[in-house]
Each structure stands twice: as C-alpha cells, then as structure tokens.
Amino acid sequence: MSGWIAIAGIGPGDAALVTPEVSQALAEATDIVGYAPYVSRVPARAGLTLHASDNRVELERAAHALQMAASGRRVVVVSSGDPGVFAMASAVFEALEAGPAAHRELDIRVLPGITAMLAASARAGAPLGHDFCAINLSDNLKPWALIERRLRLAAEADFAMAFYNPRSKARPHGFARVLEVLRETCGEDRLILFARAVSTPEEEMRVVTLGEARPEMADMRTMVILGSSRTRLVERPGRPILYTPRSAA
C-alpha cells in the first residue's frame, strides 16, 4: 500500500472531542509522530509505532514523518487542538518545501480538530462571538517587539483576543508584561478568562477583570481569552456566562 501522511488535530483533551475523521486515520496508521504528551494520548496497539519527541524539534519531526511516508508508511502527525493553529501543519509544509522534490508527490492531508481556543470559549459561553484574533505569546520563534506591537494594534481595534502559550517555566516574566500592555491599552475593567486544561479532569475556569488578573493565573495548559469592550458576564446559578454580542455600534 502506498504511504501517506495525515496531520491531525486530536482536540483539547477529552477523547469525545476527537473527530471521527481523525479517529479513522489513527486506526489506519502504522506510525504516530508528535510531541510526547500528545503521542501518549494515542493508545498503543499491534502494528503501530509511536515516535515521541521534544517540543522544540518540530522541523526534524516533520522531516522524519515525510521520510517515513515516502518509504510507504501510513503516518499521522498529531497536534493538540487543530494542527493548523500554532501547530504541526505549518512545520510539515515548511519541511516539505525545503525537502526532496519527490516528497511533494505524497498523499498529504490536514485533518482539523477542536482547538483549545474554541473549547475554552464554548465552556465559558461565547466570548469569541464577534470579531477576534489569536496571538501566540511565545517569543521562541518571533521577537518580543512583534508580540507587543500586535497586542497594541489588536487592542486598538477592540478585538477579543485568544492567547496561546501565555506563560512557561522558561518564560515566566513575559505574561506579566502582556498584562501591563493590556491594562495600558484596554483599562482595568475589561473581562479576561483563564481556562486551564479544558475538557480534562484538571479543568479550571476563572473570569476576572484585567485589574484583578495576575501572571501566575496562567501556565502552558491555560488558554487566556480577553474580551472586547462589549464582552458581557451574565450571572446565573452555577457558572456565569461570558459572551460577546454579535453586533458592534
């Protein structure tokens, strides 16, 4: 059988949020490639080889997957959430562009998944109900000055904002600066959601104002969503509903 490669999103954590299309690809695969915590979510079975690696070797991982597919293997490259959102789809295509011309003839598919951003928004209500943007706060692959510029421009445009990779052990201070920039541009009353480990047993949801937000409220398992100036909090029995109206004045 000819080899192929599927770049698949395995969702935010709960197995029920993995799409049937992705489940079928995983069932047909001979090899699973990805960051170790994501690969560990794929059950082992006879005939399946798991290739787990570190989170800073995306291009090497992608090249390895392409090489295996070219040799006739059925390869699934897994990402959490959706593979096209700050994940492995871009890395695979970057490796494809730089690699052997023959790799461009491979059967390559991107299989979408439910992102952490959308899972967090759904759990909270609908904070992304009007115009929004997504910003990766890691400066591993882009300069901090660009992150800060985009923060200010998005705030000026009054977007709701979804923040990936807000705070890690290697980057403990960057998110504090993010909060400072947001307070300078949005004020202290803007609502902000901290959604940690959504759809897993460790899930934690917290809505505060920017004035109340603290850096330690976020880690690498946290999706942070800042509302626009129109985002509302509806109090009700149990968890309140955070939503942004569909229209703007």
N, C-alpha and C positions, 0 to 999 in steps of 0.2 A: 504494500500500500504506500502511496506517495506520502511524504511528510507534509506537515502543515504546522502553522503557529497561530495560536489564539491568544490575544492579550485581553485578559478577563478581569472584570471587577467583581470581587467577592463580597461587596457590601460592607456595612459598618461593624458587623459583629455577629448578629443573630443569623443562624443558618436559614431561618424562614425568609430572610431578605436577600438571599442569593437567587438570581433569576433562573428559571428553567433552562434557558439557553446556556448559561454558564455551567449549570449542573450537568448538562449533557456533554459539554466539552470536557469537563473534568472526568466524566465517566469514560470517555473515549481516549483520553490522553495516555501516553507512555511516560511522559516526563512533566513534572511541575517545577517551575523556576520562579524564584522570588525572594524577597526579604524574609528572613527566618520566621518572624512571628506570623506572617501571612501564610507561608508554606505550611506551618504547623496546623493551620485550620483545615487543611485538606486531609481527609482520612487516608491512611496507608492501605494499600491493597496489593495483591499479587499482580505483577506486571507493571507496576507504577514505580518510577524512581523520583525521589524528591531531591531537588537541588536548592538548598537554602544558603543564603549569603548575607553579607552585611548590608546596611542601608546606604553605604556610600560607594557602591560599586555597580551603579545602575548600567553604565555602558558595557562593562565587562559581562554582566549578567545578560544583557540584551544580545551581545555578540555570541555568547555561548548558546543561547536559545536559537538564534538563527542558524548557527553551525549544526546543531542537532536536527533541526527541521530539514536542513539541506541534505542530511545523511539519511533521511527517511523516517525520523522520529515524529511523533504527534505531540507537540509541545504546547503547554499552557503556561503563559507568564501571568502570574497573579499579582494583583494590586488590591489593597483595601479600597472600599468605596468604588469609584469609577476609574478605569485605567487611563482615561483622557484628562483627568483633573489632577494636576501636580503628581503624576504617577508614571507608570512604565510605558504607556503607548508612545509618548514622545521619545523616550530613551531608545525604544526598539527602532523607531523610524530614523533616529539620528545614527544609530549603528548601521541600519540598512543603507542609508545614504553614503556613509563612509566606507562600507564594506565591499566585498566582491560583487561585481555586476550580476553574477548568477543568482544571488540572493533576492534580487528584485523580481524574479520569476516565481518565488514561493507563494503558496496559498497563505495569505496573512489576513486575519480577521480581528477586529476590535469588538469585544462584547461588553456592552455598557453595564454598569452596576449602580446601585443606590449609594450616592455619596454621603459622607459624614455630614456635609453641609445640609443636604436635603433631609436626612434622617433627623438631625437636630432641629431643623426648622419645623418639621412635621410634629415632633414630640412637643415642642413649645407652643405650636399653634400655626402661625403663618407670618413670621417676621420678614420673610422674603417675598411678601405678597405683592410688592410693587418693584420698581427698578432697584437692582442691587448689583454688587460686584464681589468678586472673591480675590483675596490677596494672600499669598504665601509669605509669612513673616520671617522665614528662614533667610539669612544672608549668606548661606553656603554657596549659592550659585548666582547671586547678584549682589551688587553693592548696597549697603545700608542707605546711602543717599537716595537711591532709586525707590526703595521701600517707603521712606519718609515722604518723598515727593508724591508718590501715588496715594498715600494716606491723605495728604493735604488736599489734593485735587478731588479725590472721591468725597471727602467731607464737604468741600466747597460745592460740589454738585448735589449734595444731600442724598447720596446713595445709602441704602442699608449696606452693610459690609460683613462678609463672612471671612474669618481669619483662620487659615490653616497654619499648623506648626507654630503656635504662639510662643512657647517657652520650653527650653530644654535644659539639661544639666550643662551642656556646652555653651548655651546662650541664655544665661539666667537674667541678664540685665536688659535685653532688647525690648521685651514686652513692657517693662516699666516706661521706657521711652515712648512706646506706642501709645500707652495710656496718657502720657503727658501731651503728646501731639493731638490726640483726640479731644482732650479737655480744652486745649487752646483753640481748637477749630470748631468744636461742637458744643462747648459748655459742659456743665456737670450734671445736668438733668436728663441727658439722653439715656435711654434704656439699653442695657447690654446683657446678653445671655451667655452664660458659661455652661456648656453642655458637655459633660465628660462621659466617655465610654458609652455612648448612646446605644441602646439595644442589647447591652451586655448586663450581667448581674451587678457590675460595678457602676452602673449608670447613676450620675448625679446631675441635677438641673438646678440652676440658680439664676435668677434675674435680679439685677441691681441697677443703680444709676452709675453713670461714669464717675461721679464723685465718690461713690462707695467702692468702686472696683479696685482690686489690689492685684499686683503681679502674681502672687502665689495662688490665686484662684485658678490659674491655668497651667497646664502641662502639655506634653505632646499627645495626650489622649483627649485633649479638650478642644472642641470646636467653639470658637467665640464668634458671636453674631452681634454686631452693633446695629441698633435700629436707626431709621431715618428720623427726621424731626417729627414725622407724623405717626411713628410707631406707637401703639397703644398697649396697655396692660389691662385686661378685663378680669377683675376679681370675681371669684366664684367659689363654691365649696370645693375643697381639694386644690389642685394645682391651678393657678391663674392662666389665662390665655394671652399670649403675646402675639400681636398681629400688626401688620402694616396695611392700611386701607389700599384699595385697588386704584384710587384716583389721587391726584395731587392738584392743589389750587394753582 
